[in-house]
Amino acid sequence: MTKTLLFLSMFASVFSFAQEDLLKDIDTIQTKNTDVSQPAFKALQIVTGQSTKLPAKNEWYIVVAHRFGDVSKGFKEFFGLDDASTKLGAIYGVTDKISLSLSRETNLKTFEGGVKYKLVQQNENFPVDIVGYNVLAVNTDLSKDN
């Protein structure tokens, strides 16, 4: 029985198809300025930090982030899931060089508003992008315990 399943899975894999490279579909908008380099990052955020990439004008991004709690307590805290924190947000490209974000996190019921702006664009004469990011977070869980 095991040999039959192994043979069938190998035979079926001949007819399976993988998806194409998804990264080639990112950044398909052509810029008019030919001396501007490709962005260093393909994503707006790297793990929990910001990258130098900004959304294009009128683009929307929806962000869903999930952070686990302490995993060292094992099954007692279900390996960090009982103390997990979830963040839902949206990012909008006002212009090609300015974006606004708004989000809500379950940790301390925090609301967060942010602005990201490009100060210097990388080109032939300047080797890096310089981007500013400012955020205002408001803790709305103002109980005595917190």
C-alpha positions as CSV (number, residue, x, y, z in Angstrom):
1,M,0.0,0.0,0.0
2,T,2.8,2.4,0.9
3,K,4.7,1.7,-2.3
4,T,1.5,2.3,-4.3
5,L,0.9,5.7,-2.6
6,L,4.5,6.7,-3.2
7,F,4.3,5.7,-6.9
8,L,1.0,7.6,-7.3
9,S,2.4,10.7,-5.6
10,M,5.4,10.7,-7.9
11,F,3.3,10.2,-11.0
12,A,0.9,13.0,-9.9
13,S,3.8,15.4,-9.4
14,V,4.6,15.3,-13.1
15,F,1.2,17.0,-13.8
16,S,1.4,19.6,-11.0
17,F,2.3,23.2,-11.8
18,A,3.9,25.7,-9.4
19,Q,3.0,29.4,-9.4
20,E,5.1,31.9,-11.2
21,D,7.4,34.3,-9.4
22,L,5.2,36.7,-7.6
23,L,8.0,39.3,-7.0
24,K,8.1,40.1,-10.7
25,D,4.6,41.6,-10.5
26,I,5.6,44.0,-7.8
27,D,6.7,47.5,-8.8
28,T,5.4,47.2,-12.3
29,I,4.7,51.0,-12.6
30,Q,7.4,52.6,-14.8
31,T,8.8,55.9,-13.6
32,K,9.6,58.7,-16.1
33,N,12.8,59.5,-14.4
34,T,15.4,57.1,-15.8
35,D,18.2,57.9,-13.3
36,V,16.1,56.6,-10.4
37,S,17.1,53.2,-9.1
38,Q,14.9,50.3,-8.2
39,P,13.8,50.3,-4.6
40,A,16.0,48.4,-2.1
41,F,12.9,46.6,-0.6
42,K,9.8,45.1,-2.1
43,A,7.7,45.5,1.1
44,L,6.6,48.5,3.1
45,Q,7.6,46.7,6.3
46,I,10.4,44.3,7.2
47,V,9.1,42.1,10.1
48,T,8.0,44.8,12.6
49,G,10.2,47.6,11.3
50,Q,9.7,50.0,8.4
51,S,11.5,49.8,5.1
52,T,12.3,52.7,2.7
53,K,9.6,51.7,0.3
54,L,6.4,53.8,0.1
55,P,3.1,53.0,-1.7
56,A,2.4,54.7,-5.0
57,K,-0.1,57.5,-5.2
58,N,-3.7,56.4,-4.5
59,E,-2.5,52.8,-3.5
60,W,-4.1,51.1,-0.4
61,Y,-2.4,48.4,1.7
62,I,-4.1,46.4,4.4
63,V,-1.9,45.2,7.2
64,V,-2.6,42.2,9.5
65,A,0.2,41.6,12.0
66,H,0.2,38.9,14.7
67,R,2.7,38.7,17.6
68,F,2.8,35.7,19.9
69,G,3.3,36.0,23.6
70,D,5.9,34.2,25.7
71,V,6.3,30.6,24.4
72,S,8.4,29.4,27.3
73,K,5.2,28.7,29.4
74,G,4.3,25.8,27.1
75,F,0.7,24.4,27.2
76,K,-0.2,26.7,30.2
77,E,-0.3,29.7,27.8
78,F,-0.7,27.5,24.7
79,F,2.8,28.4,23.5
80,G,2.2,32.1,23.3
81,L,-1.3,32.1,21.7
82,D,-3.1,33.1,24.9
83,D,-1.0,36.3,25.2
84,A,-0.9,37.1,21.5
85,S,-1.5,40.5,20.1
86,T,-3.1,41.3,16.7
87,K,-2.8,44.5,14.7
88,L,-5.1,45.5,11.9
89,G,-4.4,48.6,9.8
90,A,-4.4,50.4,6.5
91,I,-1.8,52.4,4.6
92,Y,-2.6,54.9,1.9
93,G,-0.3,56.6,-0.6
94,V,-1.2,60.3,-0.6
95,T,1.5,61.0,-3.2
96,D,4.4,58.9,-4.4
97,K,6.5,60.4,-1.6
98,I,4.0,60.6,1.3
99,S,1.9,57.8,2.9
100,L,-0.6,57.8,5.8
101,S,-1.4,54.8,8.1
102,L,-4.0,54.1,10.7
103,S,-4.2,50.9,12.8
104,R,-5.6,49.3,15.9
105,E,-3.7,46.8,18.1
106,T,-5.2,44.5,20.7
107,N,-2.3,45.1,23.1
108,L,-3.6,47.9,25.4
109,K,-6.3,48.6,22.8
110,T,-3.8,50.9,21.0
111,F,-4.8,53.1,18.1
112,E,-1.9,54.3,15.9
113,G,-1.6,56.9,13.2
114,G,1.5,57.4,11.2
115,V,3.1,59.3,8.3
116,K,6.0,58.1,6.1
117,Y,7.7,60.4,3.8
118,K,10.6,60.3,1.4
119,L,13.3,62.9,2.1
120,V,15.9,61.9,-0.5
121,Q,15.4,59.5,-3.5
122,Q,18.3,57.2,-4.5
123,N,19.7,58.0,-8.0
124,E,23.0,57.8,-9.9
125,N,24.7,60.5,-7.8
126,F,23.3,59.5,-4.3
127,P,23.5,55.8,-3.3
128,V,20.7,55.6,-0.7
129,D,17.0,56.5,0.0
130,I,16.3,58.5,3.1
131,V,12.8,58.1,4.5
132,G,11.2,59.6,7.6
133,Y,8.5,57.8,9.7
134,N,6.5,59.4,12.5
135,V,3.9,57.7,14.5
136,L,1.4,58.6,17.3
137,A,0.1,55.8,19.4
138,V,-2.8,56.2,21.9
139,N,-3.4,53.6,24.7
140,T,-7.2,53.5,25.1
141,D,-7.1,50.7,27.8
142,L,-6.7,53.0,30.8
143,S,-7.6,50.6,33.6
144,K,-5.8,50.4,36.9
145,D,-4.1,47.2,35.9
146,N,-2.3,48.8,33.0
